Amino acid sequence: MAHTTRERLLEAGLEMLLQHGYNDLGIQALLQATGTPKGSFYHYFRSKEDFALQVVDRYMDEVHQGLDAALGDQSLPPLDRARRFFELSREKYRRDGYLGCMLGGLGQELSGINRPLRRRSRAASVS
């Protein structure tokens, strides 16, 4: 499947936010990692903050897909389904080198200083 520039940026941004957090996410490093010209970034995203908000949305889509797959497995009892979701998440984080949940990390890093990211993280964690 061919990835659009926007998708490549979001995928790389997701990885970078999970590994380094928001403050250490450099737009130039993101552009270099994806081979994207600076103007293309600003074609898709108004700012670094807008980009991070869209990455949070993408992250939550992936979390919900994992939840749907694990909780929808009717071959397992309900408690085993929930346990399976957390096991799969742990394995994905370990395999990909992530330090943990992006919402938790962003919340700790930005909750007192970035209202839009705080709101998005809060909304995503209760949805």
N, C-alpha and C positions, 0 to 999 in steps of 0.2 A: 504494500500500500504506500503510495506516495504521500509524504508529509508536507503540508504547507509550511511556509515560513513561520506563521503564527504558531502552529502546532509544535514545530521544532523548538521555538523559543520557550513555549510553555513547558514542554517536556524537560528541557535543560534547566529551566528556572525551578521546576519542582525539585529536581535532583540537587541543585545548588542551594536552594532554601533549606532543604532537609539536612544537608551536610554542613552548611555554614551559617544559616540564619539570615535575617533581613539586612542587618547592618553591614555584614561582610559580603553581601551579594553585589558585585560590581557589574554594572551594565556593560562595560568594556569587555570584561572577562566572559560574560554571557554571549556577547556578539562574536568574540573570537572563537568560543567553543562551538558555536553554530554556524560560523561563516556568514554572518548576517551583517549587512551594512547598517550603520546607525540610523539612517533615515527610515529603513524598514521597521525598526523597533518602534519608532514614534508614529509610524503609520498605523500600527495595531494597538499601541498603548500610549495613553496620554502622559504617563510618568512612571517612575519606578514603583510608586505606590499603587497605581492602577494595575500595573503588571502583577504585583504581588497579590492583589485582590483576585485577579483572574486565575493565578496559580492556586490560591486557596480553593476557589471554586472547582478547579480541575482535580485537586487533591481529594476534595469531598466527594466528587463523582466516583473516583476510584475506591474510596472507602465504602461508599454505598453499594457499589458493584460487588465488593468483597462481602459485605454484609448480606446482600441478596443471595449470593452464591452459597455462603455458609449456612445462613438461617433457612434457606429454602430447600436444603437437602433433607427430604422427608425420610431418608433411610436411617437417619440418626435421631436419637432422642433429643429434645429441646436443649438440655444442658450441654450435651456433646456438640450440638450445632454452635452454640455460643463459644464454647471452648475452642472449637475448630477455627472460628474467625480469628481469635487472638493468637492461636498457634500460627496460622497462615500469615498474619500481620507481622509477628515476631520474626518469622523466617524471611519474609520479604525485606524487612529492615536490616536484618543481619546480612543477607545476600547482597543487598545494594549498598551497604555501608552507612546506613542512616543511624542517627543517634536516638531516634524516637519519633513520637507524633509531632507533625509539623505545627498543629494548632497549639499544643502545649509549649513547644519551643517559641513560637511567635508570641504567644501570650506572655511568657516570662520575659521575653526580650522587649516587647513593645507596648504592653498593656497600659502603662502610664504615660506614654508619649505619642501614640498614634491612634487617634479615635476611630478612623475608618477601618483600620485593620483589626482593632479591638472589637468593633461591632460585627464585622464579618466573621471573625473567629468565634465570637459568642453565638451568633446566629447559626453557624455551621455546626457547632457542638451540640445544639439542641434540636437540630433538624433530623 
